[in-house]
Amino acid sequence: MITRIHTGERMSKIVKHNGTVYLCGQVGGAEGTVADQTAECLRRIDALLTEAGSSKEQILQAIIWVADMADFADMNAVWDAWVPAGHAPARACGETKLARPELKVEIIITAAYD
């Protein structure tokens, strides 16, 4: 069975299927530095994972898009402090133009749930 949560016309924020939870891409708002936006993005991810019955310890994969690779180190500093020791997921990070020019980072998460 597929469960969709917070479903709109275009997308669902959470999709659960067969022990796996998929989150839509999360951004951290339109203000602040890449570190600020990353911290807010991760706060939103924590909330969605909790709602889905999962946690950051259960993340399987993260795909991270940054608007400018010059921000890579600052984004990673926040990411590294957030990921629990011993639970680093498979991860990719690349530079891309995001949906709005003020956005600096977007993170897409796939996780397991119990």
ABEGO torsion letter per residue (X at the ends): XBBBBGBBAABBABBBBGGBBBBBBBBAEABEBAAAAAAAAAAAAAAAAAAAGBBAAABABBBBBBABAAAAAAAAAAAAAABBBGABBBBBBBBBBBABAABABBBBBBBBBX
